[in-house]
Structure formats: C-alpha cells, structure tokens
Amino acid sequence: MRTGQQLFFHPEEYFAGLIEDIDNAQTRIALEMYIFELDKVGNRVLAALERAAARQVRLQVLIDGVGSYRDANAIATRLDTAQCELRVFHPLPWDFALYRRALGAGRGISRILYFLASVNHRDHRKLCIIDGKTAWLGSYNITDDHFDLHSTRADDYWHDTGLRVTGPVVNRLATNFSEVWERKTGNLRKRSLYFLSGDEVRRRRQRKLQLVQVLALARQRVWITNAYFNPTYRVLRALKTCASNGVSVKLIVPARSDVVFFPLLARSYYSDLLQAGIQVYEYDKRVLHSKTMVIDDQALVGSTNLNYRSLFHDQELDLLIDDGDIVSRLQSRFEQDIEDCREITLLRNPRRHPLLIRPLGWLARFLRYWL
C-alpha cells in the first residue's frame, strides 16, 4: 500500500490508483462526487464499489442531483445493497424518483419547495475516503470527460490535478464528510473549506481557512491555475493587494474551455489585472480543468473554481499542503505550463474579438453571481 501524498496529472493514473485503493478497502468507503456517469471510467469505479460491497465493506455514496442527474437512478439501483447507502444532494425539483434518497428536507410539498429554493446550490466536491486512512481529492469527477475522448489527438486529456493523501488530515476530512452526510453544516448552503495539512501548530490555530485568509499570508508568490475565472470582489482585491505588496502574482486561465463563454468572461478582467501588476497567461494545449495554487511554500489543490458559483453557492473542498515535494512538483508544472501559454499584456490584451462577440463577455460578467 502506498503512503504519503501523491499528485496525479493523468486521468488513467488517477483512476487506476483510486480503483486500486477501493479494491484494498477493508471497512468503509465514503465517496462524494459532483459528476458520476456510467461511461467507461464510471463503470470501472462502480464495479470496484460493487466488489467492495460484496466484501462487506460499508459504502456511503453522496452524488449531486444536477452533476450526476443522468445516471443517478442507475447507480443507486446497482448499489442498492445492505452494505451501501446512497444519497443525493439537492435533487432537481421534478426528479421525484430521487426524493427518497435526498439528504433530509422535510416531507411532501415542503420537499418540493426546498428543492426549488436550493436548485442553484450544488455539491461540487470530489472526495473519496477509504478506511479513514486514505483520501482522494482534486478536480477529477468520475467521467470519461477528463480523457477528452472527443479530441482528434490520441494522447489528449484534460489538464486536471488529483491528490492522494494519508495521515491525520484524513480524519478531519472524514469528520467533514460525516457533517455533510448528516446535514450538520447549517442549511448546506455554500461551504468552501480549505483544510490545512502539515504543521500541527498551524492546523490547531486555523483548522478551516477561507481563500482571502490564505492569500493574505502570501509573501513571495501566488501562482494560480484555474479553469473558470470569475472572482468575487474580495478575491480580486486580495490578488491586487498581493501584487501591490511585491508578491509575484501569476494567473493561468484557459484559452478554450468546456464551458464556452468562460474565456470571454475571464477576458473582461484582464485590463484590471494587468494594470495591478498581475501576469496573465492563456493556456491552449488542453482543456484546462485544474484548480490549484502555489502560495509561497504551500500548494492548494481541490475543487474550488475562482468564480461566484464556487465561492458563494456550491459545496467545495480544497487542501492546503506544505509538503516540499508536492509544492515543488506543482511549481515545476506551473512553469512548464507557461511555456504552452500565450502571455497577455496591455498591448496584447485580446480585445481583438469582433464587436458582436466582445459584449458576450460583459453580459456573462453581469450575470456572474449565478455562474
């Protein structure tokens, strides 16, 4: 059994490792996933979960009512054993078949009203905890999308980041999963959590961090790779403050995206960022889906996008890591990614788009609270 903290940049390596750990599980598996689809990789993971259930391993599976909408019922049917309990986070109001599997929200008409009010609040986390000893997290959903099977390049796959961790932090992640499972996180509105691994004194001092707090501690660098850049005012101000204090602030965002309008939305911020001294790069080698940061001698890996949806509406989970090897690998990857980017400058700010297209970015920015 592997130990320590490991980064994964290739989907096949990530899912092969996850399935290996599931196959080695002995007592309990807790899986929380935004998208779980019964495609090629989804069936591989589900088959491993079925094998675990056959070994009398207890399964707790929490999937999102929107992200996993297409296959939620089929997954529930296949995992409908005495060893597995499957719950759905905020089913769509008209998806009555999933109501009995929903996290508690009253009965009858009150459930319909609750799900109508909660339809914009999703569980975007990607977490798997095995035997309370190992946790998997990052930007990988359980879907073939990460392999980019529609690409014409045989070796193409999405730019993602996965993380496998062991040690004391897994206990805190398991406790947090139980809080969500038992609905002990308020009304289960937005709860973006940044768990700190590493130094025990700092862990005791600040167990659950907020992003602005993390950025305020930066003294040397804040290097961000993020798939959907649409920051709140506080985050944008924090980044600009870092730059004004002499911190190296660099941002990699996608030139193309699986969400078509997001590059246009991100570009509406470029002038403001560049004038503040923040370096901006557009990545076009692959579809960019990672959500990572290098902050001085720490690295942040998880599910949170720098947009209003992640920061206001959705359940998210990220881990702040001070393992030197992990930080070094992410820093090297960032530097390599920049070589595949086009740097944006005030003179090369992509306002080159046709006048009919440019307003779409500003329209998306007007609607940013819901995106």
VEXDREN-2710 file (C-alpha; in Angstrom, 1 decimal):
% VEXDREN-2710
k/r/px/py/pz
1/MET/0.0/0.0/0.0
2/ARG/1.4/3.4/-1.0
3/THR/1.8/6.0/1.7
4/GLY/2.4/9.8/1.8
5/GLN/1.0/12.5/-0.5
6/GLN/0.9/11.9/-4.3
7/LEU/-0.1/14.2/-7.2
8/PHE/-1.7/12.9/-10.4
9/PHE/-1.8/14.8/-13.6
10/HIS/-3.0/12.0/-15.9
11/PRO/-6.6/10.6/-15.6
12/GLU/-5.6/7.0/-16.2
13/GLU/-3.0/7.1/-13.4
14/TYR/-5.5/8.8/-11.1
15/PHE/-8.4/6.4/-11.7
16/ALA/-6.2/3.3/-11.7
17/GLY/-4.8/4.4/-8.2
18/LEU/-8.3/5.2/-6.9
19/ILE/-9.7/1.8/-8.0
20/GLU/-6.7/0.0/-6.5
21/ASP/-7.4/1.6/-3.2
22/ILE/-11.1/0.8/-3.4
23/ASP/-10.2/-2.8/-4.1
24/ASN/-8.0/-2.8/-1.0
25/ALA/-10.6/-1.3/1.3
26/GLN/-11.5/-3.3/4.3
27/THR/-14.1/-1.4/6.4
28/ARG/-15.6/1.8/4.9
29/ILE/-15.6/3.9/1.7
30/ALA/-17.1/7.4/1.7
31/LEU/-17.5/8.8/-1.8
32/GLU/-18.7/12.4/-2.5
33/MET/-18.8/13.3/-6.2
34/TYR/-20.3/16.1/-8.3
35/ILE/-20.4/14.1/-11.6
36/PHE/-20.7/10.3/-11.6
37/GLU/-21.5/9.0/-15.0
38/LEU/-21.8/5.3/-16.1
39/ASP/-19.4/5.7/-19.0
40/LYS/-16.2/3.7/-19.4
41/VAL/-14.4/5.0/-16.3
42/GLY/-17.7/5.3/-14.3
43/ASN/-18.4/1.7/-14.8
44/ARG/-14.9/0.8/-13.8
45/VAL/-15.3/2.7/-10.5
46/LEU/-18.8/1.4/-9.9
47/ALA/-17.6/-2.2/-10.4
48/ALA/-14.9/-1.6/-7.8
49/LEU/-17.5/-0.3/-5.4
50/GLU/-19.7/-3.4/-6.1
51/ARG/-16.7/-5.6/-5.3
52/ALA/-16.2/-3.8/-2.1
53/ALA/-19.8/-4.2/-1.1
54/ALA/-19.5/-7.9/-1.8
55/ARG/-16.6/-8.0/0.7
56/GLN/-19.0/-6.4/3.3
57/VAL/-17.2/-3.0/3.1
58/ARG/-19.7/-0.3/4.1
59/LEU/-20.3/2.2/1.3
60/GLN/-21.6/5.8/1.8
61/VAL/-22.0/7.5/-1.6
62/LEU/-23.2/11.1/-2.0
63/ILE/-23.7/12.4/-5.5
64/ASP/-25.1/15.7/-6.7
65/GLY/-28.6/15.9/-8.1
66/VAL/-27.5/18.0/-11.1
67/GLY/-24.0/16.8/-11.9
68/SER/-25.0/13.2/-11.7
69/TYR/-28.5/13.6/-12.9
70/ARG/-28.2/11.4/-16.0
71/ASP/-27.2/8.2/-14.2
72/ALA/-28.1/8.7/-10.5
73/ASN/-31.0/6.2/-10.6
74/ALA/-29.0/3.6/-12.4
75/ILE/-26.1/4.0/-9.9
76/ALA/-28.5/3.8/-7.0
77/THR/-30.1/0.6/-8.3
78/ARG/-26.7/-1.1/-8.8
79/LEU/-25.5/-0.1/-5.3
80/ASP/-28.8/-1.0/-3.6
81/THR/-27.4/-3.5/-1.2
82/ALA/-27.3/-3.8/2.6
83/GLN/-23.8/-2.5/2.6
84/CYS/-24.4/0.7/0.7
85/GLU/-26.3/3.8/1.4
86/LEU/-26.6/6.3/-1.5
87/ARG/-27.8/9.9/-1.0
88/VAL/-28.4/12.7/-3.5
89/PHE/-27.6/16.3/-2.8
90/HIS/-30.5/18.6/-3.8
91/PRO/-32.3/16.5/-6.5
92/LEU/-34.0/18.6/-9.2
93/PRO/-37.5/19.5/-8.0
94/TRP/-39.1/17.4/-10.7
95/ASP/-36.9/14.3/-10.2
96/PHE/-39.3/12.6/-7.8
97/ALA/-37.6/9.2/-8.1
98/LEU/-34.6/10.6/-6.2
99/TYR/-36.6/12.3/-3.3
100/ARG/-36.3/9.2/-1.0
101/ARG/-32.6/9.3/-1.4
102/ALA/-32.2/13.0/-0.8
103/LEU/-30.5/14.5/2.2
104/GLY/-33.4/15.2/4.5
105/ALA/-35.5/18.2/3.5
106/GLY/-38.9/17.6/5.1
107/ARG/-41.8/15.7/3.5
108/GLY/-44.4/16.2/0.8
109/ILE/-44.8/19.6/-0.6
110/SER/-42.1/21.0/1.7
111/ARG/-39.5/18.9/-0.1
112/ILE/-40.6/20.3/-3.5
113/LEU/-40.4/23.9/-2.1
114/TYR/-37.0/23.1/-0.6
115/PHE/-35.5/21.8/-3.8
116/LEU/-36.9/24.7/-5.8
117/ALA/-35.2/27.1/-3.4
118/SER/-31.9/25.0/-3.4
119/VAL/-31.6/24.3/-7.1
120/ASN/-28.7/26.7/-7.5
121/HIS/-26.8/25.2/-4.6
122/ARG/-24.7/22.1/-5.7
123/ASP/-22.2/19.7/-4.1
124/HIS/-19.2/20.3/-6.4
125/ARG/-16.7/18.3/-4.2
126/LYS/-14.7/15.3/-5.4
127/LEU/-13.7/13.2/-2.4
128/CYS/-13.2/9.6/-1.6
129/ILE/-12.1/8.4/1.8
130/ILE/-11.0/4.8/2.3
131/ASP/-10.9/3.1/5.7
132/GLY/-10.4/6.5/7.3
133/LYS/-6.7/6.3/6.3
134/THR/-6.6/7.5/2.7
135/ALA/-8.3/10.3/0.9
136/TRP/-8.5/11.2/-2.8
137/LEU/-9.5/14.7/-3.9
138/GLY/-8.9/17.3/-6.6
139/SER/-10.6/18.2/-9.9
140/TYR/-11.4/14.8/-11.2
141/ASN/-15.1/13.8/-11.5
142/ILE/-16.0/10.2/-12.3
143/THR/-16.5/10.6/-16.0
144/ASP/-14.7/10.0/-19.3
145/ASP/-14.7/13.7/-20.0
146/HIS/-11.3/14.0/-18.4
147/PHE/-9.8/11.7/-21.1
148/ASP/-11.1/14.1/-23.8
149/LEU/-12.2/11.2/-25.9
150/HIS/-13.7/13.6/-28.5
151/SER/-10.3/15.0/-29.3
152/THR/-8.6/14.1/-32.5
153/ARG/-5.3/13.6/-30.7
154/ALA/-4.8/10.1/-29.3
155/ASP/-2.7/11.3/-26.4
156/ASP/-5.0/14.2/-25.4
157/TYR/-6.6/14.6/-22.0
158/TRP/-7.8/17.4/-19.8
159/HIS/-5.5/19.4/-17.6
160/ASP/-6.5/18.2/-14.2
161/THR/-4.9/17.7/-10.8
162/GLY/-5.6/14.9/-8.4
163/LEU/-4.3/14.3/-4.9
164/ARG/-4.0/11.2/-2.7
165/VAL/-3.2/11.9/1.0
166/THR/-2.7/9.9/4.1
167/GLY/-2.1/10.9/7.7
168/PRO/-4.0/13.0/10.3
169/VAL/-5.7/15.2/7.8
170/VAL/-7.8/12.3/6.6
171/ASN/-9.5/12.2/10.0
172/ARG/-10.6/15.8/9.5
173/LEU/-11.8/15.1/6.0
174/ALA/-13.8/12.1/7.2
175/THR/-15.4/14.2/10.0
176/ASN/-16.3/16.9/7.5
177/PHE/-17.8/14.2/5.2
178/SER/-19.9/13.0/8.1
179/GLU/-21.1/16.5/8.8
180/VAL/-22.3/16.9/5.2
181/TRP/-23.8/13.4/5.3
182/GLU/-25.7/14.1/8.5
183/ARG/-26.7/17.6/7.4
184/LYS/-24.7/19.3/10.2
185/THR/-23.3/22.1/8.1
186/GLY/-26.1/24.6/8.6
187/ASN/-28.5/24.6/5.7
188/LEU/-25.9/23.1/3.4
189/ARG/-25.5/26.3/1.6
190/LYS/-22.1/27.3/0.3
191/ARG/-19.3/25.8/2.4
192/SER/-15.9/26.3/0.7
193/LEU/-13.3/24.7/3.0
194/TYR/-9.6/24.9/2.9
195/PHE/-8.1/22.2/5.1
196/LEU/-4.5/22.7/6.2
197/SER/-2.2/19.7/6.2
198/GLY/1.3/19.8/7.7
199/ASP/2.5/21.9/10.6
200/GLU/0.4/20.8/13.7
201/VAL/0.6/24.3/15.4
202/ARG/-0.9/26.0/12.3
203/ARG/-3.5/23.3/12.0
204/ARG/-4.7/23.9/15.5
205/ARG/-4.7/27.6/15.1
206/GLN/-6.7/27.6/11.9
207/ARG/-8.5/24.3/11.0
208/LYS/-10.8/25.7/8.3
209/LEU/-9.4/28.5/6.2
210/GLN/-11.0/30.9/3.8
211/LEU/-9.4/31.8/0.5
212/VAL/-8.9/35.5/1.3
213/GLN/-7.1/34.5/4.5
214/VAL/-4.8/32.2/2.6
215/LEU/-3.9/34.9/0.1
216/ALA/-3.3/37.5/2.8
217/LEU/-0.5/35.3/4.1
218/ALA/1.4/35.3/0.8
219/ARG/4.9/37.0/0.8
220/GLN/6.7/35.7/-2.3
221/ARG/4.3/34.1/-4.9
222/VAL/0.7/33.4/-5.7
223/TRP/0.7/31.3/-8.8
224/ILE/-2.9/30.3/-9.9
225/THR/-4.1/27.7/-12.4
226/ASN/-7.9/27.9/-12.6
227/ALA/-10.5/26.6/-15.1
228/TYR/-13.2/29.2/-14.6
229/PHE/-12.0/32.6/-13.6
230/ASN/-14.8/35.0/-12.4
231/PRO/-13.6/36.2/-9.0
232/THR/-15.6/37.9/-6.3
233/TYR/-14.7/41.5/-5.4
234/ARG/-12.9/40.3/-2.2
235/VAL/-10.8/37.8/-4.0
236/LEU/-9.9/40.2/-6.8
237/ARG/-8.9/42.8/-4.2
238/ALA/-6.8/40.3/-2.4
239/LEU/-4.9/39.4/-5.5
240/LYS/-4.3/43.0/-6.4
241/THR/-3.1/43.7/-2.8
242/CYS/-0.6/40.9/-3.1
243/ALA/0.7/42.3/-6.3
244/SER/1.0/45.8/-4.8
245/ASN/3.0/44.3/-1.9
246/GLY/5.6/42.9/-4.3
247/VAL/4.2/39.3/-4.4
248/SER/4.6/37.6/-7.7
249/VAL/1.0/37.0/-8.8
250/LYS/0.6/34.9/-12.0
251/LEU/-2.6/33.5/-13.4
252/ILE/-3.1/30.7/-15.9
253/VAL/-6.6/30.5/-17.4
254/PRO/-8.0/28.6/-20.4
255/ALA/-7.9/29.9/-23.9
256/ARG/-10.6/27.3/-24.6
257/SER/-13.0/25.7/-22.2
258/ASP/-15.7/23.0/-21.9
259/VAL/-17.9/25.9/-20.8
260/VAL/-17.7/28.0/-24.0
261/PHE/-18.4/31.5/-22.6
262/PHE/-15.9/31.4/-19.7
263/PRO/-12.8/32.5/-21.6
264/LEU/-14.8/35.6/-22.7
265/LEU/-15.8/36.2/-19.1
266/ALA/-12.3/35.9/-17.8
267/ARG/-11.0/38.3/-20.5
268/SER/-13.3/41.0/-19.2
269/TYR/-11.0/41.1/-16.1
270/TYR/-7.7/41.3/-18.0
271/SER/-7.2/45.0/-18.1
272/ASP/-7.8/45.4/-14.4
273/LEU/-5.5/42.5/-13.5
274/LEU/-2.7/43.7/-15.8
275/GLN/-2.9/47.3/-14.5
276/ALA/-2.5/45.9/-11.0
277/GLY/0.8/44.1/-12.0
278/ILE/-0.7/40.6/-12.2
279/GLN/0.7/38.5/-15.0
280/VAL/-1.9/36.7/-17.1
281/TYR/-1.5/33.7/-19.4
282/GLU/-3.9/31.8/-21.6
283/TYR/-3.4/28.0/-21.9
284/ASP/-4.4/26.3/-25.1
285/LYS/-2.6/22.9/-25.1
286/ARG/-5.5/21.1/-23.5
287/VAL/-8.9/21.8/-21.9
288/LEU/-7.9/23.4/-18.6
289/HIS/-9.9/22.0/-15.6
290/SER/-7.4/22.2/-12.7
291/LYS/-8.0/24.3/-9.6
292/THR/-4.5/24.8/-8.0
293/MET/-2.4/27.4/-6.4
294/VAL/1.2/27.7/-5.3
295/ILE/1.4/30.2/-2.4
296/ASP/4.9/30.7/-1.2
297/ASP/6.0/27.3/0.1
298/GLN/2.5/25.8/0.1
299/ALA/0.2/24.4/-2.5
300/LEU/-3.6/24.4/-2.7
301/VAL/-5.3/21.6/-4.5
302/GLY/-9.0/20.9/-4.7
303/SER/-12.4/21.6/-6.4
304/THR/-12.9/25.3/-6.0
305/ASN/-13.1/27.5/-9.1
306/LEU/-12.4/31.2/-8.7
307/ASN/-15.9/32.1/-9.6
308/TYR/-19.1/33.1/-7.8
309/ARG/-20.6/29.7/-8.1
310/SER/-17.8/28.0/-6.2
311/LEU/-17.2/30.9/-3.8
312/PHE/-20.9/31.6/-3.0
313/HIS/-23.2/28.8/-3.9
314/ASP/-21.5/25.4/-4.0
315/GLN/-20.0/22.9/-1.5
316/GLU/-16.3/22.8/-2.2
317/LEU/-13.2/21.2/-0.7
318/ASP/-9.5/22.1/-1.0
319/LEU/-6.4/21.0/0.8
320/LEU/-3.5/23.4/1.6
321/ILE/-0.3/21.4/1.5
322/ASP/3.2/22.2/2.8
323/ASP/4.9/19.0/1.6
324/GLY/8.0/20.2/-0.2
325/ASP/7.9/17.6/-2.9
326/ILE/4.2/18.3/-3.7
327/VAL/4.9/22.1/-3.8
328/SER/8.0/21.6/-6.0
329/ARG/6.1/19.4/-8.5
330/LEU/3.2/21.9/-8.8
331/GLN/5.7/24.8/-9.1
332/SER/7.5/23.0/-11.9
333/ARG/4.3/22.1/-13.6
334/PHE/3.2/25.8/-13.5
335/GLU/6.5/26.8/-15.1
336/GLN/6.1/24.2/-17.8
337/ASP/2.5/25.2/-18.5
338/ILE/3.6/28.8/-19.0
339/GLU/5.7/27.6/-21.9
340/ASP/2.4/26.4/-23.5
341/CYS/0.6/29.7/-22.8
342/ARG/0.3/33.0/-24.6
343/GLU/1.1/35.8/-22.2
344/ILE/-1.4/38.6/-22.1
345/THR/-0.1/42.2/-21.9
346/LEU/-1.8/45.6/-22.0
347/LEU/-0.6/45.7/-25.7
348/ARG/-1.8/42.2/-26.4
349/ASN/-5.0/42.2/-24.4
350/PRO/-7.4/40.1/-26.5
351/ARG/-9.8/42.9/-27.2
352/ARG/-9.3/41.7/-30.8
353/HIS/-12.6/39.8/-30.8
354/PRO/-15.3/41.1/-33.1
355/LEU/-17.5/43.8/-31.7
356/LEU/-20.5/41.4/-31.7
357/ILE/-18.6/38.8/-29.6
358/ARG/-17.0/41.1/-27.0
359/PRO/-20.2/42.1/-25.3
360/LEU/-21.0/38.5/-24.5
361/GLY/-18.1/38.5/-22.0
362/TRP/-19.6/41.6/-20.3
363/LEU/-23.1/40.1/-20.3
364/ALA/-21.7/37.0/-18.6
365/ARG/-19.9/39.2/-16.1
366/PHE/-23.3/41.0/-15.4
367/LEU/-24.7/37.5/-14.7
368/ARG/-21.6/36.4/-12.7
369/TYR/-23.4/35.8/-9.4
370/TRP/-25.2/32.8/-11.0
371/LEU/-22.2/31.5/-12.9
END
